[in-house]
């Protein structure tokens, strides 16, 4: 009996670890946040690449994101991009760290460039959440373009 209780406690604990921070996102928040003495704004461009690729036999990522973080103040170089989440309707997906690169354009502008295999409906807008340190920056109703 004692063993069953321990196993049950471990399973419950592990199930809690599988919960992502998606549950903690306030999707009503705006696209600006005050972080480390800088007001940082998120602006997003999203498109689906329908261009045929020559010589490629494997499926390529179709979803592309260019997420720009800008500020009038210098963006602290010690900030960390923790997580990127996209949501369309009731479904949400975490963009894996391997699927995006963070590029520092200058002291006032960073870009998160991502490619993903997630399938979206290009006719419906999506919401994007970027966790920077402990804060979320949210942009809602982002239109999805299609490139042919």
N, C-alpha and C positions, 0 to 999 in steps of 0.2 A: 504494500500500500504506500509506504514511504517513497519507494522508487517511482511509482506512478505519479505521485505528487511532484517529485523533482523533475521528471520528464515533462509533465504538463507545464510546469513553471518555465522550463527552458524553451519549450515550443512557443508559449505565449510571448516570452522575451524576444525570441528570434522573429516572430511575426511582427512585433512592434518595430524591429530594426528595418524591416522591409518597407515600411511606410516611407514615402519620400516626403520632402518638404513641400510638395505640391499642395498638400492639405493645409499648409500654413500661408498660402498665397492669398492676399487680399486683392482680388481681380478688379475691385472698384477704385483702387489707388491710381494716382495719375502717373505720368511719365517723367516726373522729376522727383529727386530725392536730395536731401542735404546730407552729405557724407564727407567727413574729414575736412570741414571748412570749405567745401565746394558744393555748389548746387549743380547736380549732374542730371542731364536730360537724355532720354532714350528716343531715338528715331529709327524706324525700321523700314527696310525694303525687303520684300519677299517675292520670289518668283519660282515658277516651275519650268525647268528646262526640258522642252520637248524636241530639241534639236537632235537629229539622228547623228550618232557618232560612227565614224568610219573605222573599221578594223577592230572594233571592240566587241567581243563575244559575250562578255559578262554585263549584267545589269549595272548601270551607273546611277549614282544618286541624282535625283531629279529636283528635289527641293533645295533651294538656295536662300540663304538669309544674309543680309548685310545689316547688322545692328550697330548703330553708331551712338557712342556715349560722348556727349559734348558738355563743356562747361566754360563759362566766362573766366573762371578762376583756373589755376593750374590743377589738373587732376593728380592727386597724390599717387606717386608710382608704387606705393605699397598696397594699393587696393587690390583685391583678389576677385576675379570672376569665379563664383562658386558653382553656379548652376544656371542653365538656360532651359526654360520650359515654354512650349507652345501649346495653345489650346484652340480647338475649333469645335463649337457647339459644346457638347458634354464630354468630349474626349480630350485628353491632354497627354503630351509626350515630353519626356526629358530628352534634350539633345545631349548625346554623350560627349564627354570631353574630347574624345578622339575625332569627333565630327566638326569641331570648330577650332579656329585659331584666333588669338587676340593680337591685334596689331596696334601699336601706338603710332598714330599718324603724327601727332605733335603733343605738346604739353596740355592742350585743351581738347583733344579729340582721340578717342580710342575706337577701334572697330572690331566687332566680333563677326568673323566671316565663317559661315557654316554651310555644310552640304550634308544632306540627310536622305535616307531612303523612305522616310515617312510619307504616306500617301494622303494628300489633302484634296479637298474640293475647291478648285480655283475660283468657283463662283461665290464662295462664302468667305467673309473676313475671318481673321484669326486674332487671337490675343497672344502677346509675348510677355514673358516675365524673365528678368535677369536678376539673379541674386548677386549683389556686390557686397562683399563682407557679410554683414548680418542684415542688410537692407534689401528689399525688393524694389525694382523699378519696373513698372507695368506700362505697356502700351496696348490699348484695345482697338478693335475694329481696323486692323491692318489689312489692306486689300492685298490679294495675291495676284500677281501678274503671271502671264504665260509667255514664254519666249519660244518661237518656232524657227 
